[in-house]
């Protein structure tokens, strides 16, 4: 199984409502991207480090399913929209085998 982890901070001036819209858009991927086996999306609680604002963890059956997800039109559209709200230099993306 492949676990895809995405983390980022929001840009200054992004409102709580805009952040909620972004998180809901990420959550909608569980319905729009059949490649995903499991999806968790949330706002950082800041208990340890508050630099990162949002996190997404998605599990995929294998590398092929992950690659399909990376080309999924809904995923790409949300990524374009998210660019308006996320600080590009803060984005961290990793994939690990679990």
LUMNU-792547 format. One line per field, with one value per residue (C-alpha): residue number from 1; residue in three letters; z, x, y. Coordinates in steps of 0.05 Angstrom, whole numbers. Example, Ala and Ser with C-alpha at 12.3 -4.5 7.8 and 13.67 -1.06 7.14 Angstrom:
BEGIN
i	1 | 2 .
aa	ALA | SER .
up	156 | 143 .
east	246 | 273 .
north	-90 | -21 .
END
This chain:
BEGIN
i	1 | 2 | 3 | 4 | 5 | 6 | 7 | 8 | 9 | 10 | 11 | 12 | 13 | 14 | 15 | 16 | 17 | 18 | 19 | 20 | 21 | 22 | 23 | 24 | 25 | 26 | 27 | 28 | 29 | 30 | 31 | 32 | 33 | 34 | 35 | 36 | 37 | 38 | 39 | 40 | 41 | 42 | 43 | 44 | 45 | 46 | 47 | 48 | 49 | 50 | 51 | 52 | 53 | 54 | 55 | 56 | 57 | 58 | 59 | 60 | 61 | 62 | 63 | 64 | 65 | 66 | 67 | 68 | 69 | 70 | 71 | 72 | 73 | 74 | 75 | 76 | 77 | 78 | 79 | 80 | 81 | 82 | 83 | 84 | 85 | 86 | 87 | 88 | 89 | 90 | 91 | 92 | 93 | 94 | 95 | 96 | 97 | 98 .
aa	UNK | UNK | UNK | UNK | UNK | UNK | UNK | UNK | UNK | UNK | UNK | UNK | UNK | UNK | UNK | UNK | UNK | UNK | UNK | UNK | UNK | UNK | UNK | UNK | UNK | UNK | UNK | UNK | UNK | UNK | UNK | UNK | UNK | UNK | UNK | UNK | UNK | UNK | UNK | UNK | UNK | UNK | UNK | UNK | UNK | UNK | UNK | UNK | UNK | UNK | UNK | UNK | UNK | UNK | UNK | UNK | UNK | UNK | UNK | UNK | UNK | UNK | UNK | UNK | UNK | UNK | UNK | UNK | UNK | UNK | UNK | UNK | UNK | UNK | UNK | UNK | UNK | UNK | UNK | UNK | UNK | UNK | UNK | UNK | UNK | UNK | UNK | UNK | UNK | UNK | UNK | UNK | UNK | UNK | UNK | UNK | UNK | UNK .
up	0 | -15 | 33 | 2 | 52 | 34 | 82 | 71 | 103 | 81 | 53 | 96 | 91 | 77 | 118 | 161 | 111 | 53 | 93 | 107 | 33 | 15 | 67 | 41 | -30 | -8 | 29 | -34 | -67 | -30 | -75 | -138 | -140 | -140 | -136 | -62 | -12 | 50 | 58 | 119 | 114 | 169 | 199 | 242 | 315 | 328 | 391 | 368 | 311 | 280 | 216 | 175 | 169 | 130 | 120 | 74 | 79 | 24 | 17 | -49 | -65 | -105 | -143 | -206 | -169 | -140 | -209 | -235 | -178 | -196 | -265 | -240 | -267 | -201 | -164 | -214 | -210 | -134 | -138 | -183 | -136 | -74 | -104 | -90 | -15 | -1 | 9 | -46 | -7 | 51 | 11 | 31 | -6 | 8 | -9 | 36 | 30 | 87 .
east	0 | 24 | 10 | 11 | 21 | 10 | 21 | 21 | 10 | -41 | -24 | -33 | -103 | -138 | -202 | -229 | -286 | -237 | -197 | -260 | -278 | -209 | -212 | -281 | -255 | -199 | -249 | -292 | -235 | -258 | -320 | -287 | -224 | -237 | -163 | -163 | -171 | -173 | -171 | -160 | -160 | -154 | -129 | -67 | -85 | -18 | -1 | 70 | 84 | 36 | 76 | 36 | -39 | -69 | -54 | -81 | -64 | -88 | -77 | -72 | -71 | -6 | 38 | -4 | -67 | -27 | -2 | -74 | -95 | -41 | -73 | -145 | -180 | -216 | -150 | -116 | -174 | -172 | -97 | -105 | -157 | -114 | -56 | -95 | -96 | -31 | 39 | 79 | 144 | 110 | 84 | 112 | 91 | 117 | 97 | 115 | 102 | 60 .
north	0 | 71 | 128 | 198 | 254 | 327 | 385 | 460 | 528 | 578 | 646 | 707 | 735 | 669 | 669 | 613 | 604 | 598 | 547 | 507 | 508 | 482 | 426 | 406 | 406 | 359 | 315 | 310 | 272 | 209 | 210 | 237 | 195 | 120 | 108 | 127 | 71 | 116 | 192 | 236 | 312 | 362 | 427 | 424 | 430 | 463 | 424 | 412 | 459 | 509 | 524 | 475 | 490 | 432 | 359 | 306 | 232 | 186 | 112 | 75 | 1 | 8 | 57 | 51 | 75 | 133 | 152 | 149 | 195 | 245 | 251 | 251 | 314 | 327 | 323 | 370 | 420 | 422 | 431 | 491 | 521 | 506 | 546 | 609 | 593 | 555 | 582 | 547 | 545 | 509 | 450 | 382 | 318 | 248 | 178 | 119 | 46 | 18 .
END
